[in-house]
Every structure is written in structure tokens, then in C-alpha cells.
């Protein structure tokens, strides 16, 4: 529980900080006065004013914000040169776009670091050597240990982990005779698989059998700086492509909306990845960073994408939208966003009670 909570705060805190830092730095660069820079929402556990800006850390780690002078449509703009609305459309667009862009850059940096310092695991394609053994899996109770080599299931030889997974997944709460080598000794134990819920691509809940073991890598392939940069950028673009494809399937109904996760899912998954190790946690952070960037660029009024739409309309018509129109759009966007939050929280609760 403590690992899950700390991992959640660490992951979300960095993602929010980098996002808001993008808005903040570009706002300062184009000459906009920033009244407040906050990571987290009130009540604050830290707040200090420095050079005209209040810097704060809120106790609720579910977001953050940069308050710029004259940004909100319900504020009366004075026309001062350091106000948001006094700047050109390109300058304001740069400020808004900087948040999602910084999340995109963060993902690239994290993945470059993984390829450069950790590398990618190399697995033996002809042997199944047990790596991590789950604390709550049946393999641990049966006595399997890290380093054991699984050679047969129910007397049938197995030589790769994919074959083992397919065989085990198809047998839910069924006994399987697992033959393994420990050193030079051959042993056979009967393990009854554990039922585990799993989401299908259609969003339905399926049940698979598991032993509770992972494959042990035989080594890691690390890359030079140039290759790590190329692979980090390529991996980030792949995540972007798959995320956009996923959203497209959601919109067209090819993918169930029950696949969407929210804060509780992020917290649970952060804890799981942290227990696997730093590399897994940072890869999950890179994945979330891309998702946060794409989510914020969606054309919903309260999100960065919605503000970019306002600016595009302003550039076309030659003047800003009226305050009434902006307030109305903000209210509609807030209703949509709150509805989405309620829905993903509902999905999270269902996953929690189903044990996914």
C-alpha cells in the first residue's frame, strides 16, 4: 500500500510538474506575468512568493495549474502588456502548446535513459529460466525458485515462455504437472493455476490461468548515445501512434470504453511497476506522459486543445471570442470533463473489485 501511494505521487507529481513547467517557462519567455505556479491542488503544504509569482505544492496530487494574468475569461482584462490576452495569437498558442509538448519531450528523455543506462532485456529463446516469482502466485507455494529451468508441462516439452503462457492461460484453476531443473536435479510438482481476470481488447473481462512466474533475462543490451536517442524517439512515436489508434477505436466503437483507466488504475499500476523495478516504473511514466500530452491536446474547452481551438477561431475572425461564448464553452467542457472523470473512476472501481 505504501509503495503504491508513494509511486503514484512520484509518477503523477513529475508528470504534472513537467507539464505546468512548459506553460510557465514559455509564458515567462513571451513576457506574460505568472501569478501562481502550483503542483497539486489546495490545501497547500507549501507556498512561497518569489519575484511576483507564488509557488505552491497542494496536498491533492491530481493535477496542477499555472495562473497567468488576464487568462481567465471571467477576469476583467486591463490591457496591460504583461497580460495573457495582450499577447499575439502565436505567442499565446506557444504558451498553451508548451504543456503537452513538454510531456512528449519527457517521454523521449525517459526512454533514451532506459536504452542508454538499463538497456533492453535479452531472453533465451530455447530455455525457460524462472525469474521473479510472485508473492501471491501458486508457483511460490509449490516451491519454484528464481533460476529454476522449466522443461515440461504435463509431460509435454516446452522451450519458450510464449508457449508456456498459452498453455497455462488456457487452464484456469486446473492442476498442471510442472517439470523443472534445479541445478542437475529434475523435479516435478503439481501446481493448480490461479484464476486471474484479464481485459480483452473488446473491453470484456476474461479469466486466465497463471503460475505467477516471469522469465529471467540472460542479459541486457545497452546502446550508445546516438542509438539510444534514435530508439527513444522511435519508441515514443510508436506509443503516440498506438495511443491515437486506441482513441480512434474508442470513437468508432471498435474498442470498449471500459478499457479507459483513471487515477485509481494509475495508482495501482504505479505500485505494480515499482515492485518490478525502476526500469518498469520509468517506462510506465513515459507511457503516461504521452497519454497526458495527447489527452490535453483534445479539443475540449477546459483542456489545452480547447484553448488552441479558441485561438484558431480568433486568428480566422480577427478578434477573440466574446467573454460569454468562452464562458459557455468552458462550462460545457467542464461538464464533459467531469463526466469523463466519473466514468473512468467507475471503471477503476469495477477493476478493483474484479481484481484486475
Secondary structure as GFF3:
##gff-version 3
##sequence-region A 1 356
A	DSSP	alpha_helix	2	29	.	.	.	ID=ss1
A	DSSP	beta_strand	34	50	.	.	.	ID=ss2
A	DSSP	beta_strand	53	68	.	.	.	ID=ss3
A	DSSP	three_ten_helix	84	86	.	.	.	ID=ss4
A	DSSP	alpha_helix	89	113	.	.	.	ID=ss5
A	DSSP	pi_helix	114	118	.	.	.	ID=ss6
A	DSSP	beta_strand	120	122	.	.	.	ID=ss7
A	DSSP	beta_strand	128	133	.	.	.	ID=ss8
A	DSSP	alpha_helix	138	142	.	.	.	ID=ss9
A	DSSP	beta_strand	149	153	.	.	.	ID=ss10
A	DSSP	beta_strand	156	157	.	.	.	ID=ss11
A	DSSP	alpha_helix	161	169	.	.	.	ID=ss12
A	DSSP	beta_strand	175	182	.	.	.	ID=ss13
A	DSSP	beta_strand	185	192	.	.	.	ID=ss14
A	DSSP	beta_strand	194	199	.	.	.	ID=ss15
A	DSSP	beta_strand	205	210	.	.	.	ID=ss16
A	DSSP	beta_strand	213	215	.	.	.	ID=ss17
A	DSSP	beta_strand	219	221	.	.	.	ID=ss18
A	DSSP	alpha_helix	225	252	.	.	.	ID=ss19
A	DSSP	three_ten_helix	257	259	.	.	.	ID=ss20
A	DSSP	alpha_helix	263	276	.	.	.	ID=ss21
A	DSSP	alpha_helix	278	296	.	.	.	ID=ss22
A	DSSP	alpha_helix	304	317	.	.	.	ID=ss23
A	DSSP	alpha_helix	323	354	.	.	.	ID=ss24
###
